[in-house]
Amino acid sequence: MKQQPVLKEKSFNFAILIVKTFKLLTEEKREFILSKQLLRSGTSIGANVREANNAESMNDFIHKLAIAQKECDETIYWIDLLKVTEYLPESIYTNIHNEACQLLRIIKSSILTTKQKKIAGDTQ
């Protein structure tokens, strides 16, 4: 199974944004705990998207994307928490939050599309 190149590219670019945000938080804000959580969940999205490309079945593909979806939602939680606790400036928060929400919508859409294809294939 292969998903759209857009998801692979967006999740990789998002991981780069997460790494840069992590560096800002640790170097300028001296925040190490929440930022580590953000780094872990934010970079694992792309890793799971890549794993989905090597899925052994349609169910495995859906499962890998579902993990990416959970990690993306968790990442949004850490982004929100970092904003409310005043570690993330508004401009950085807005950009990274929008990117995360867009990525989450794409992942959800990919899962739904694949499930629909699976159902259509099962009825034929």
MOPAC internal coordinates of N, CA, C and O (Angstrom, degrees):
PM7 1SCF
backbone

  N    0.0000 0     0.00 0     0.00 0    0    0    0
  C    1.4526 1     0.00 0     0.00 0    1    0    0
  C    1.5273 1   109.09 1     0.00 0    2    1    0
  O    1.2310 1   121.35 1   -41.19 1    3    2    1
  N    1.2926 1   115.02 1   138.81 1    3    2    1
  C    1.4648 1   120.75 1   176.05 1    5    3    2
  C    1.5286 1   108.63 1  -132.19 1    6    5    3
  O    1.2310 1   120.92 1   -45.69 1    7    6    5
  N    1.3326 1   115.85 1   134.31 1    7    6    5
  C    1.4580 1   118.29 1   174.92 1    9    7    6
  C    1.5207 1   109.65 1   -96.50 1   10    9    7
  O    1.2310 1   121.18 1    -1.06 1   11   10    9
  N    1.3305 1   115.35 1   178.94 1   11   10    9
  C    1.4510 1   120.19 1  -177.23 1   13   11   10
  C    1.5281 1   110.22 1   -62.18 1   14   13   11
  O    1.2310 1   120.84 1   -35.62 1   15   14   13
  N    1.3214 1   116.00 1   144.38 1   15   14   13
  C    1.4662 1   119.54 1   177.06 1   17   15   14
  C    1.5353 1   111.66 1   -60.57 1   18   17   15
  O    1.2310 1   120.71 1   156.08 1   19   18   17
  N    1.3387 1   116.24 1   -23.92 1   19   18   17
  C    1.4597 1   120.68 1  -179.22 1   21   19   18
  C    1.5393 1   110.28 1   -60.97 1   22   21   19
  O    1.2310 1   119.85 1   137.54 1   23   22   21
  N    1.3163 1   117.89 1   -42.46 1   23   22   21
  C    1.4579 1   121.69 1  -179.37 1   25   23   22
  C    1.5262 1   110.89 1   -66.26 1   26   25   23
  O    1.2310 1   120.68 1   137.25 1   27   26   25
  N    1.3094 1   116.30 1   -42.75 1   27   26   25
  C    1.4672 1   121.14 1   178.77 1   29   27   26
  C    1.5327 1   109.84 1   -61.75 1   30   29   27
  O    1.2310 1   120.57 1   133.35 1   31   30   29
  N    1.3258 1   116.52 1   -46.65 1   31   30   29
  C    1.4675 1   121.53 1  -178.85 1   33   31   30
  C    1.5245 1   111.51 1   -66.74 1   34   33   31
  O    1.2310 1   120.38 1   133.58 1   35   34   33
  N    1.3378 1   116.89 1   -46.42 1   35   34   33
  C    1.4679 1   120.72 1  -178.37 1   37   35   34
  C    1.5250 1   111.39 1   -64.04 1   38   37   35
  O    1.2310 1   120.13 1   140.02 1   39   38   37
  N    1.3156 1   117.36 1   -39.98 1   39   38   37
  C    1.4635 1   119.24 1  -179.12 1   41   39   38
  C    1.5286 1   110.93 1   -69.33 1   42   41   39
  O    1.2310 1   119.99 1   146.07 1   43   42   41
  N    1.3321 1   117.62 1   -33.93 1   43   42   41
  C    1.4616 1   121.05 1   176.99 1   45   43   42
  C    1.5315 1   110.47 1   -69.26 1   46   45   43
  O    1.2310 1   120.64 1   134.59 1   47   46   45
  N    1.3227 1   116.38 1   -45.41 1   47   46   45
  C    1.4667 1   120.39 1   178.10 1   49   47   46
  C    1.5235 1   111.60 1   -63.38 1   50   49   47
  O    1.2310 1   120.87 1   144.97 1   51   50   49
  N    1.3266 1   115.94 1   -35.03 1   51   50   49
  C    1.4637 1   119.97 1   177.17 1   53   51   50
  C    1.5312 1   110.01 1   -66.06 1   54   53   51
  O    1.2310 1   120.19 1   140.09 1   55   54   53
  N    1.3264 1   117.25 1   -39.91 1   55   54   53
  C    1.4679 1   120.86 1   177.63 1   57   55   54
  C    1.5315 1   110.44 1   -60.48 1   58   57   55
  O    1.2310 1   120.47 1   140.65 1   59   58   57
  N    1.3220 1   116.71 1   -39.35 1   59   58   57
  C    1.4684 1   120.58 1   177.36 1   61   59   58
  C    1.5375 1   109.72 1   -62.59 1   62   61   59
  O    1.2310 1   120.65 1   136.34 1   63   62   61
  N    1.3128 1   116.36 1   -43.66 1   63   62   61
  C    1.4698 1   121.20 1   178.04 1   65   63   62
  C    1.5346 1   110.83 1   -61.42 1   66   65   63
  O    1.2310 1   120.70 1   140.31 1   67   66   65
  N    1.3145 1   116.27 1   -39.69 1   67   66   65
  C    1.4724 1   121.33 1   178.69 1   69   67   66
  C    1.5278 1   110.40 1   -64.54 1   70   69   67
  O    1.2310 1   120.39 1   134.86 1   71   70   69
  N    1.3215 1   116.86 1   -45.14 1   71   70   69
  C    1.4759 1   120.62 1  -179.93 1   73   71   70
  C    1.5373 1   109.89 1   -61.38 1   74   73   71
  O    1.2310 1   120.49 1   136.59 1   75   74   73
  N    1.3184 1   116.66 1   -43.41 1   75   74   73
  C    1.4672 1   120.00 1   178.86 1   77   75   74
  C    1.5309 1   111.49 1   -64.31 1   78   77   75
  O    1.2310 1   120.67 1   141.51 1   79   78   77
  N    1.3179 1   116.32 1   -38.49 1   79   78   77
  C    1.4675 1   120.91 1   177.85 1   81   79   78
  C    1.5282 1   110.03 1   -66.70 1   82   81   79
  O    1.2310 1   120.59 1   139.04 1   83   82   81
  N    1.3233 1   116.48 1   -40.96 1   83   82   81
  C    1.4632 1   121.51 1   176.72 1   85   83   82
  C    1.5314 1   110.40 1   -58.28 1   86   85   83
  O    1.2310 1   120.73 1   135.16 1   87   86   85
  N    1.3197 1   116.21 1   -44.84 1   87   86   85
  C    1.4646 1   120.69 1   179.48 1   89   87   86
  C    1.5272 1   110.72 1   -61.94 1   90   89   87
  O    1.2310 1   120.39 1   137.12 1   91   90   89
  N    1.3152 1   116.86 1   -42.88 1   91   90   89
  C    1.4654 1   121.25 1   177.62 1   93   91   90
  C    1.5301 1   110.44 1   -60.48 1   94   93   91
  O    1.2310 1   121.00 1   132.67 1   95   94   93
  N    1.3249 1   115.70 1   -47.33 1   95   94   93
  C    1.4642 1   119.89 1  -177.08 1   97   95   94
  C    1.5258 1   112.03 1   -64.30 1   98   97   95
  O    1.2310 1   120.38 1   139.90 1   99   98   97
  N    1.3104 1   116.87 1   -40.10 1   99   98   97
  C    1.4643 1   119.12 1  -176.98 1  101   99   98
  C    1.5277 1   112.42 1   -80.81 1  102  101   99
  O    1.2310 1   120.14 1   142.41 1  103  102  101
  N    1.3174 1   117.34 1   -37.59 1  103  102  101
  C    1.4653 1   119.94 1  -176.00 1  105  103  102
  C    1.5278 1   112.93 1   -83.34 1  106  105  103
  O    1.2310 1   120.42 1   138.14 1  107  106  105
  N    1.3377 1   116.81 1   -41.86 1  107  106  105
  C    1.4621 1   119.49 1  -175.86 1  109  107  106
  C    1.5223 1   113.12 1   -95.47 1  110  109  107
  O    1.2310 1   120.35 1   141.98 1  111  110  109
  N    1.3141 1   116.94 1   -38.02 1  111  110  109
  C    1.4680 1   120.48 1  -175.52 1  113  111  110
  C    1.5335 1   112.31 1   -97.83 1  114  113  111
  O    1.2310 1   120.73 1   168.80 1  115  114  113
  N    1.3315 1   116.22 1   -11.20 1  115  114  113
  C    1.4669 1   122.25 1  -178.93 1  117  115  114
  C    1.5307 1   111.91 1    56.62 1  118  117  115
  O    1.2310 1   120.88 1  -141.74 1  119  118  117
  N    1.3180 1   115.92 1    38.26 1  119  118  117
  C    1.4640 1   122.43 1   178.36 1  121  119  118
  C    1.5198 1   107.40 1  -105.47 1  122  121  119
  O    1.2310 1   119.78 1   -57.07 1  123  122  121
  N    1.3247 1   118.03 1   122.93 1  123  122  121
  C    1.4647 1   120.64 1  -172.77 1  125  123  122
  C    1.5280 1   114.62 1  -118.32 1  126  125  123
  O    1.2310 1   119.45 1   156.20 1  127  126  125
  N    1.2973 1   118.65 1   -23.80 1  127  126  125
  C    1.4676 1   121.17 1  -173.99 1  129  127  126
  C    1.5320 1   111.50 1   -83.10 1  130  129  127
  O    1.2310 1   120.51 1   119.79 1  131  130  129
  N    1.3212 1   116.64 1   -60.21 1  131  130  129
  C    1.4666 1   120.71 1  -179.11 1  133  131  130
  C    1.5219 1   111.01 1   -64.18 1  134  133  131
  O    1.2310 1   120.65 1   142.08 1  135  134  133
  N    1.3193 1   116.36 1   -37.92 1  135  134  133
  C    1.4661 1   119.92 1  -178.60 1  137  135  134
  C    1.5276 1   111.50 1   -64.85 1  138  137  135
  O    1.2310 1   120.40 1   146.84 1  139  138  137
  N    1.3264 1   116.85 1   -33.16 1  139  138  137
  C    1.4761 1   120.38 1   177.67 1  141  139  138
  C    1.5340 1   109.93 1   -66.89 1  142  141  139
  O    1.2310 1   120.47 1   141.21 1  143  142  141
  N    1.3140 1   116.71 1   -38.79 1  143  142  141
  C    1.4675 1   121.22 1   176.61 1  145  143  142
  C    1.5295 1   110.27 1   -63.30 1  146  145  143
  O    1.2310 1   121.23 1   136.79 1  147  146  145
  N    1.3324 1   115.24 1   -43.21 1  147  146  145
  C    1.4640 1   121.15 1   178.32 1  149  147  146
  C    1.5294 1   110.30 1   -61.00 1  150  149  147
  O    1.2310 1   120.69 1   134.81 1  151  150  149
  N    1.3214 1   116.29 1   -45.19 1  151  150  149
  C    1.4658 1   121.51 1   179.89 1  153  151  150
  C    1.5278 1   111.07 1   -60.65 1  154  153  151
  O    1.2310 1   120.59 1   134.59 1  155  154  153
  N    1.3195 1   116.48 1   -45.41 1  155  154  153
  C    1.4613 1   120.89 1  -177.90 1  157  155  154
  C    1.5286 1   111.75 1   -63.66 1  158  157  155
  O    1.2310 1   120.58 1   127.48 1  159  158  157
  N    1.3241 1   116.50 1   -52.52 1  159  158  157
  C    1.4692 1   118.76 1  -176.33 1  161  159  158
  C    1.5294 1   111.70 1   -72.18 1  162  161  159
  O    1.2310 1   120.32 1   141.42 1  163  162  161
  N    1.3287 1   117.00 1   -38.58 1  163  162  161
  C    1.4613 1   120.88 1  -176.49 1  165  163  162
  C    1.5227 1   114.30 1   -68.26 1  166  165  163
  O    1.2310 1   120.56 1   147.32 1  167  166  165
  N    1.3272 1   116.54 1   -32.68 1  167  166  165
  C    1.4687 1   118.93 1   178.82 1  169  167  166
  C    1.5227 1   112.25 1   -86.51 1  170  169  167
  O    1.2310 1   120.36 1   158.83 1  171  170  169
  N    1.3288 1   116.92 1   -21.17 1  171  170  169
  C    1.4667 1   118.21 1  -179.47 1  173  171  170
  C    1.5242 1   112.77 1   -74.67 1  174  173  171
  O    1.2310 1   120.22 1   163.13 1  175  174  173
  N    1.3274 1   117.19 1   -16.87 1  175  174  173
  C    1.4650 1   120.53 1   178.03 1  177  175  174
  C    1.5306 1   109.08 1   -58.88 1  178  177  175
  O    1.2310 1   120.88 1   125.30 1  179  178  177
  N    1.3214 1   115.92 1   -54.70 1  179  178  177
  C    1.4616 1   121.11 1  -179.32 1  181  179  178
  C    1.5158 1   112.62 1   -62.98 1  182  181  179
  O    1.2310 1   120.63 1   143.52 1  183  182  181
  N    1.3340 1   116.39 1   -36.48 1  183  182  181
  C    1.4604 1   119.83 1   178.69 1  185  183  182
  C    1.5291 1   110.78 1   -62.81 1  186  185  183
  O    1.2310 1   120.48 1   139.37 1  187  186  185
  N    1.3220 1   116.69 1   -40.63 1  187  186  185
  C    1.4647 1   120.13 1   178.76 1  189  187  186
  C    1.5204 1   112.13 1   -72.28 1  190  189  187
  O    1.2310 1   120.45 1   146.75 1  191  190  189
  N    1.3150 1   116.75 1   -33.25 1  191  190  189
  C    1.4702 1   120.19 1   174.76 1  193  191  190
  C    1.5297 1   108.90 1   -63.12 1  194  193  191
  O    1.2310 1   120.44 1   136.95 1  195  194  193
  N    1.3252 1   116.76 1   -43.05 1  195  194  193
  C    1.4727 1   120.59 1   177.77 1  197  195  194
  C    1.5254 1   110.98 1   -63.17 1  198  197  195
  O    1.2310 1   120.74 1   138.04 1  199  198  197
  N    1.3311 1   116.19 1   -41.96 1  199  198  197
  C    1.4724 1   119.63 1   177.94 1  201  199  198
  C    1.5304 1   110.98 1   -60.92 1  202  201  199
  O    1.2310 1   120.62 1   143.88 1  203  202  201
  N    1.3196 1   116.43 1   -36.12 1  203  202  201
  C    1.4639 1   120.39 1   179.49 1  205  203  202
  C    1.5244 1   110.77 1   -60.66 1  206  205  203
  O    1.2310 1   120.31 1   148.02 1  207  206  205
  N    1.3273 1   117.01 1   -31.98 1  207  206  205
  C    1.4621 1   120.61 1   178.10 1  209  207  206
  C    1.5253 1   112.43 1   -62.50 1  210  209  207
  O    1.2310 1   120.59 1   156.40 1  211  210  209
  N    1.3006 1   116.48 1   -23.60 1  211  210  209
  C    1.4657 1   121.32 1  -179.62 1  213  211  210
  C    1.5231 1   112.30 1  -107.22 1  214  213  211
  O    1.2310 1   120.92 1  -158.65 1  215  214  213
  N    1.3010 1   115.85 1    21.35 1  215  214  213
  C    1.4638 1   120.41 1  -178.72 1  217  215  214
  C    1.5253 1   111.40 1   -60.28 1  218  217  215
  O    1.2310 1   121.54 1   -33.83 1  219  218  217
  N    1.3116 1   114.67 1   146.17 1  219  218  217
  C    1.4645 1   120.85 1  -179.26 1  221  219  218
  C    1.5171 1   112.82 1   -84.38 1  222  221  219
  O    1.2310 1   120.79 1   162.63 1  223  222  221
  N    1.3173 1   116.10 1   -17.37 1  223  222  221
  C    1.4655 1   120.71 1  -179.45 1  225  223  222
  C    1.5250 1   108.62 1  -156.83 1  226  225  223
  O    1.2310 1   120.97 1    -7.02 1  227  226  225
  N    1.3065 1   115.74 1   172.98 1  227  226  225
  C    1.4582 1   120.35 1   177.34 1  229  227  226
  C    1.5319 1   110.11 1   -64.34 1  230  229  227
  O    1.2310 1   120.67 1   141.26 1  231  230  229
  N    1.3403 1   116.33 1   -38.74 1  231  230  229
  C    1.4631 1   119.61 1   178.07 1  233  231  230
  C    1.5287 1   111.21 1   -64.23 1  234  233  231
  O    1.2310 1   120.43 1   140.31 1  235  234  233
  N    1.3166 1   116.77 1   -39.69 1  235  234  233
  C    1.4620 1   121.19 1   178.13 1  237  235  234
  C    1.5295 1   109.90 1   -65.35 1  238  237  235
  O    1.2310 1   120.37 1   139.36 1  239  238  237
  N    1.3150 1   116.90 1   -40.64 1  239  238  237
  C    1.4706 1   122.42 1   177.40 1  241  239  238
  C    1.5306 1   109.99 1   -59.04 1  242  241  239
  O    1.2310 1   120.71 1   131.55 1  243  242  241
  N    1.3268 1   116.24 1   -48.45 1  243  242  241
  C    1.4681 1   121.25 1   179.69 1  245  243  242
  C    1.5260 1   110.17 1   -61.76 1  246  245  243
  O    1.2310 1   120.85 1   137.93 1  247  246  245
  N    1.3268 1   115.98 1   -42.07 1  247  246  245
  C    1.4665 1   120.73 1  -179.69 1  249  247  246
  C    1.5286 1   111.79 1   -61.50 1  250  249  247
  O    1.2310 1   120.38 1   135.17 1  251  250  249
  N    1.3253 1   116.88 1   -44.83 1  251  250  249
  C    1.4699 1   121.10 1  -179.73 1  253  251  250
  C    1.5348 1   110.57 1   -64.51 1  254  253  251
  O    1.2310 1   120.52 1   138.42 1  255  254  253
  N    1.3226 1   116.62 1   -41.58 1  255  254  253
  C    1.4639 1   119.32 1   177.67 1  257  255  254
  C    1.5262 1   111.01 1   -68.08 1  258  257  255
  O    1.2310 1   120.02 1   147.55 1  259  258  257
  N    1.3269 1   117.57 1   -32.45 1  259  258  257
  C    1.4635 1   120.53 1   177.12 1  261  259  258
  C    1.5282 1   110.56 1   -64.91 1  262  261  259
  O    1.2310 1   120.35 1   143.04 1  263  262  261
  N    1.3216 1   116.93 1   -36.96 1  263  262  261
  C    1.4663 1   120.46 1   175.69 1  265  263  262
  C    1.5293 1   109.61 1   -65.24 1  266  265  263
  O    1.2310 1   120.48 1   136.37 1  267  266  265
  N    1.3323 1   116.70 1   -43.63 1  267  266  265
  C    1.4671 1   120.81 1   177.31 1  269  267  266
  C    1.5353 1   110.36 1   -59.51 1  270  269  267
  O    1.2310 1   120.67 1   140.40 1  271  270  269
  N    1.3192 1   116.32 1   -39.60 1  271  270  269
  C    1.4657 1   121.71 1   178.81 1  273  271  270
  C    1.5297 1   110.42 1   -62.27 1  274  273  271
  O    1.2310 1   120.06 1   134.32 1  275  274  273
  N    1.3276 1   117.49 1   -45.68 1  275  274  273
  C    1.4677 1   121.17 1   178.79 1  277  275  274
  C    1.5238 1   111.31 1   -63.16 1  278  277  275
  O    1.2310 1   120.63 1   138.40 1  279  278  277
  N    1.3159 1   116.40 1   -41.60 1  279  278  277
  C    1.4645 1   120.50 1   179.12 1  281  279  278
  C    1.5283 1   110.98 1   -64.99 1  282  281  279
  O    1.2310 1   120.64 1   142.54 1  283  282  281
  N    1.3162 1   116.39 1   -37.46 1  283  282  281
  C    1.4618 1   121.01 1   178.95 1  285  283  282
  C    1.5307 1   110.30 1   -66.13 1  286  285  283
  O    1.2310 1   120.62 1   136.86 1  287  286  285
  N    1.3118 1   116.43 1   -43.14 1  287  286  285
  C    1.4550 1   120.18 1   178.17 1  289  287  286
  C    1.5288 1   110.80 1   -64.09 1  290  289  287
  O    1.2310 1   120.36 1   139.43 1  291  290  289
  N    1.3339 1   116.92 1   -40.57 1  291  290  289
  C    1.4627 1   120.85 1   176.56 1  293  291  290
  C    1.5348 1   110.39 1   -62.62 1  294  293  291
  O    1.2310 1   120.66 1   139.99 1  295  294  293
  N    1.3066 1   116.35 1   -40.01 1  295  294  293
  C    1.4623 1   120.86 1   179.09 1  297  295  294
  C    1.5252 1   110.90 1   -60.78 1  298  297  295
  O    1.2310 1   120.62 1   138.52 1  299  298  297
  N    1.3196 1   116.41 1   -41.48 1  299  298  297
  C    1.4654 1   120.58 1   177.49 1  301  299  298
  C    1.5300 1   110.22 1   -61.21 1  302  301  299
  O    1.2310 1   120.49 1   141.73 1  303  302  301
  N    1.3212 1   116.66 1   -38.27 1  303  302  301
  C    1.4662 1   120.88 1   176.18 1  305  303  302
  C    1.5351 1   110.88 1   -58.36 1  306  305  303
  O    1.2310 1   120.28 1   131.08 1  307  306  305
  N    1.3458 1   117.07 1   -48.92 1  307  306  305
  C    1.4704 1   120.64 1  -178.82 1  309  307  306
  C    1.5268 1   110.95 1   -65.67 1  310  309  307
  O    1.2310 1   120.38 1   142.03 1  311  310  309
  N    1.3232 1   116.87 1   -37.97 1  311  310  309
  C    1.4714 1   120.42 1   177.52 1  313  311  310
  C    1.5277 1   109.81 1   -61.57 1  314  313  311
  O    1.2310 1   120.61 1   133.41 1  315  314  313
  N    1.3285 1   116.44 1   -46.59 1  315  314  313
  C    1.4652 1   121.00 1   179.10 1  317  315  314
  C    1.5270 1   111.15 1   -61.52 1  318  317  315
  O    1.2310 1   120.62 1   135.46 1  319  318  317
  N    1.3286 1   116.42 1   -44.54 1  319  318  317
  C    1.4597 1   120.75 1  -179.63 1  321  319  318
  C    1.5320 1   111.59 1   -63.29 1  322  321  319
  O    1.2310 1   120.71 1   138.01 1  323  322  321
  N    1.3151 1   116.25 1   -41.99 1  323  322  321
  C    1.4630 1   120.42 1   178.33 1  325  323  322
  C    1.5278 1   111.66 1   -64.48 1  326  325  323
  O    1.2310 1   120.28 1   147.40 1  327  326  325
  N    1.3177 1   117.06 1   -32.60 1  327  326  325
  C    1.4685 1   121.36 1   177.33 1  329  327  326
  C    1.5207 1   110.43 1   -70.21 1  330  329  327
  O    1.2310 1   120.58 1   130.24 1  331  330  329
  N    1.3238 1   116.51 1   -49.76 1  331  330  329
  C    1.4627 1   121.31 1  -176.65 1  333  331  330
  C    1.5296 1   111.37 1   -64.33 1  334  333  331
  O    1.2310 1   120.08 1   147.68 1  335  334  333
  N    1.3071 1   117.46 1   -32.32 1  335  334  333
  C    1.4647 1   121.28 1   179.32 1  337  335  334
  C    1.5306 1   112.02 1   -88.01 1  338  337  335
  O    1.2310 1   120.91 1  -171.91 1  339  338  337
  N    1.3181 1   115.86 1     8.09 1  339  338  337
  C    1.4650 1   124.34 1   172.81 1  341  339  338
  C    1.5312 1   114.67 1    66.47 1  342  341  339
  O    1.2310 1   120.89 1  -150.89 1  343  342  341
  N    1.3250 1   115.89 1    29.11 1  343  342  341
  C    1.4610 1   119.44 1   172.32 1  345  343  342
  C    1.5227 1   111.44 1   -88.93 1  346  345  343
  O    1.2310 1   120.62 1   148.93 1  347  346  345
  N    1.3339 1   116.42 1   -31.07 1  347  346  345
  C    1.4698 1   120.28 1   179.83 1  349  347  346
  C    1.5257 1   109.90 1  -103.40 1  350  349  347
  O    1.2310 1   120.30 1   -55.78 1  351  350  349
  N    1.3273 1   117.03 1   124.22 1  351  350  349
  C    1.4725 1   119.61 1   174.35 1  353  351  350
  C    1.5312 1   110.03 1   -65.53 1  354  353  351
  O    1.2310 1   120.86 1   -25.31 1  355  354  353
  N    1.3023 1   115.96 1   154.69 1  355  354  353
  C    1.4738 1   122.80 1  -176.84 1  357  355  354
  C    1.5243 1   112.45 1   -52.78 1  358  357  355
  O    1.2310 1   120.03 1   135.13 1  359  358  357
  N    1.3234 1   117.54 1   -44.87 1  359  358  357
  C    1.4700 1   120.39 1  -176.03 1  361  359  358
  C    1.5260 1   111.63 1   -64.46 1  362  361  359
  O    1.2310 1   120.13 1   138.33 1  363  362  361
  N    1.3136 1   117.36 1   -41.67 1  363  362  361
  C    1.4690 1   120.71 1   178.44 1  365  363  362
  C    1.5227 1   109.61 1   -70.39 1  366  365  363
  O    1.2310 1   120.85 1   136.68 1  367  366  365
  N    1.3226 1   115.98 1   -43.32 1  367  366  365
  C    1.4664 1   120.35 1   178.67 1  369  367  366
  C    1.5272 1   111.40 1   -56.38 1  370  369  367
  O    1.2310 1   120.74 1   129.93 1  371  370  369
  N    1.3220 1   116.19 1   -50.07 1  371  370  369
  C    1.4669 1   120.57 1  -177.09 1  373  371  370
  C    1.5245 1   111.15 1   -58.39 1  374  373  371
  O    1.2310 1   120.45 1   134.06 1  375  374  373
  N    1.3105 1   116.75 1   -45.94 1  375  374  373
  C    1.4628 1   121.14 1  -178.87 1  377  375  374
  C    1.5361 1   111.53 1   -64.37 1  378  377  375
  O    1.2310 1   120.20 1   128.25 1  379  378  377
  N    1.3009 1   117.22 1   -51.75 1  379  378  377
  C    1.4654 1   120.68 1  -175.58 1  381  379  378
  C    1.5360 1   110.81 1   -69.12 1  382  381  379
  O    1.2310 1   120.40 1   143.88 1  383  382  381
  N    1.3284 1   116.83 1   -36.12 1  383  382  381
  C    1.4687 1   120.37 1   178.38 1  385  383  382
  C    1.5234 1   110.57 1   -65.96 1  386  385  383
  O    1.2310 1   120.30 1   135.52 1  387  386  385
  N    1.3246 1   117.04 1   -44.48 1  387  386  385
  C    1.4679 1   120.60 1   178.07 1  389  387  386
  C    1.5221 1   111.48 1   -61.48 1  390  389  387
  O    1.2310 1   120.38 1   136.29 1  391  390  389
  N    1.3241 1   116.87 1   -43.71 1  391  390  389
  C    1.4698 1   121.02 1   178.56 1  393  391  390
  C    1.5318 1   110.82 1   -61.89 1  394  393  391
  O    1.2310 1   120.57 1   137.36 1  395  394  393
  N    1.3225 1   116.51 1   -42.64 1  395  394  393
  C    1.4670 1   120.64 1  -179.34 1  397  395  394
  C    1.5326 1   110.77 1   -65.14 1  398  397  395
  O    1.2310 1   120.40 1   136.76 1  399  398  397
  N    1.3096 1   116.85 1   -43.24 1  399  398  397
  C    1.4763 1   120.36 1   179.85 1  401  399  398
  C    1.5254 1   111.27 1   -65.88 1  402  401  399
  O    1.2310 1   120.52 1   140.64 1  403  402  401
  N    1.3096 1   116.61 1   -39.36 1  403  402  401
  C    1.4678 1   120.47 1   177.59 1  405  403  402
  C    1.5368 1   110.18 1   -64.39 1  406  405  403
  O    1.2310 1   120.58 1   136.51 1  407  406  405
  N    1.3139 1   116.49 1   -43.49 1  407  406  405
  C    1.4608 1   121.66 1   178.53 1  409  407  406
  C    1.5314 1   110.33 1   -62.59 1  410  409  407
  O    1.2310 1   120.18 1   138.45 1  411  410  409
  N    1.3138 1   117.27 1   -41.55 1  411  410  409
  C    1.4621 1   121.45 1   178.18 1  413  411  410
  C    1.5272 1   110.89 1   -61.53 1  414  413  411
  O    1.2310 1   120.20 1   137.79 1  415  414  413
  N    1.3210 1   117.22 1   -42.21 1  415  414  413
  C    1.4770 1   120.35 1   178.23 1  417  415  414
  C    1.5259 1   111.45 1   -63.01 1  418  417  415
  O    1.2310 1   120.03 1   139.30 1  419  418  417
  N    1.3216 1   117.55 1   -40.70 1  419  418  417
  C    1.4665 1   121.40 1   179.58 1  421  419  418
  C    1.5275 1   110.54 1   -65.12 1  422  421  419
  O    1.2310 1   120.49 1   136.74 1  423  422  421
  N    1.3184 1   116.67 1   -43.26 1  423  422  421
  C    1.4687 1   120.46 1   179.71 1  425  423  422
  C    1.5235 1   110.35 1   -63.23 1  426  425  423
  O    1.2310 1   120.66 1   132.99 1  427  426  425
  N    1.3355 1   116.34 1   -47.01 1  427  426  425
  C    1.4717 1   120.27 1   179.04 1  429  427  426
  C    1.5234 1   110.73 1   -59.29 1  430  429  427
  O    1.2310 1   120.57 1   137.00 1  431  430  429
  N    1.3182 1   116.52 1   -43.00 1  431  430  429
  C    1.4592 1   121.28 1   179.35 1  433  431  430
  C    1.5321 1   110.94 1   -62.87 1  434  433  431
  O    1.2310 1   120.26 1   138.76 1  435  434  433
  N    1.3215 1   117.10 1   -41.24 1  435  434  433
  C    1.4759 1   121.15 1   178.84 1  437  435  434
  C    1.5197 1   111.04 1   -63.35 1  438  437  435
  O    1.2310 1   120.71 1   139.35 1  439  438  437
  N    1.3269 1   116.25 1   -40.65 1  439  438  437
  C    1.4632 1   120.34 1   178.47 1  441  439  438
  C    1.5220 1   110.14 1   -63.75 1  442  441  439
  O    1.2310 1   120.42 1   132.15 1  443  442  441
  N    1.3265 1   116.80 1   -47.85 1  443  442  441
  C    1.4691 1   120.71 1  -179.39 1  445  443  442
  C    1.5253 1   111.90 1   -61.82 1  446  445  443
  O    1.2310 1   120.41 1   136.23 1  447  446  445
  N    1.3166 1   116.82 1   -43.77 1  447  446  445
  C    1.4648 1   121.15 1   179.21 1  449  447  446
  C    1.5217 1   110.59 1   -61.52 1  450  449  447
  O    1.2310 1   120.32 1   136.37 1  451  450  449
  N    1.3221 1   117.00 1   -43.63 1  451  450  449
  C    1.4637 1   120.79 1  -179.62 1  453  451  450
  C    1.5222 1   110.54 1   -66.05 1  454  453  451
  O    1.2310 1   120.22 1   139.48 1  455  454  453
  N    1.3270 1   117.19 1   -40.52 1  455  454  453
  C    1.4764 1   120.18 1   177.71 1  457  455  454
  C    1.5302 1   110.78 1   -62.57 1  458  457  455
  O    1.2310 1   120.71 1   140.38 1  459  458  457
  N    1.3258 1   116.24 1   -39.62 1  459  458  457
  C    1.4709 1   119.92 1   179.33 1  461  459  458
  C    1.5337 1   110.28 1   -65.78 1  462  461  459
  O    1.2310 1   120.57 1   138.77 1  463  462  461
  N    1.3293 1   116.52 1   -41.23 1  463  462  461
  C    1.4690 1   120.19 1   177.28 1  465  463  462
  C    1.5121 1   110.71 1   -63.44 1  466  465  463
  O    1.2310 1   120.68 1   140.67 1  467  466  465
  N    1.3210 1   116.30 1   -39.33 1  467  466  465
  C    1.4648 1   121.20 1   179.96 1  469  467  466
  C    1.5369 1   109.87 1   -63.74 1  470  469  467
  O    1.2310 1   121.04 1   134.75 1  471  470  469
  N    1.3284 1   115.62 1   -45.25 1  471  470  469
  C    1.4570 1   119.78 1   179.29 1  473  471  470
  C    1.5304 1   110.31 1   -63.24 1  474  473  471
  O    1.2310 1   120.38 1   135.29 1  475  474  473
  N    1.3255 1   116.87 1   -44.71 1  475  474  473
  C    1.4711 1   120.96 1   179.32 1  477  475  474
  C    1.5144 1   110.02 1   -61.88 1  478  477  475
  O    1.2310 1   119.65 1   141.82 1  479  478  477
  N    1.3224 1   118.27 1   -38.18 1  479  478  477
  C    1.4622 1   122.31 1   179.07 1  481  479  478
  C    1.5043 1   112.22 1   -69.94 1  482  481  479
  O    1.2310 1   120.20 1   147.29 1  483  482  481
  N    1.3345 1   117.23 1   -32.71 1  483  482  481
  C    1.4706 1   121.55 1   179.77 1  485  483  482
  C    1.5195 1   111.82 1   -71.15 1  486  485  483
  O    1.2310 1   120.04 1   152.68 1  487  486  485
  N    1.3317 1   117.52 1   -27.32 1  487  486  485
  C    1.4600 1   120.54 1  -176.96 1  489  487  486
  C    1.5272 1   112.28 1   -88.06 1  490  489  487
  O    1.2310 1   120.46 1   172.46 1  491  490  489
  N    1.3285 1   116.73 1    -7.54 1  491  490  489
  C    1.4601 1   118.44 1  -178.03 1  493  491  490
  C    1.4995 1   111.66 1   -91.81 1  494  493  491
  O    1.2310 1   120.10 1   180.00 1  495  494  493

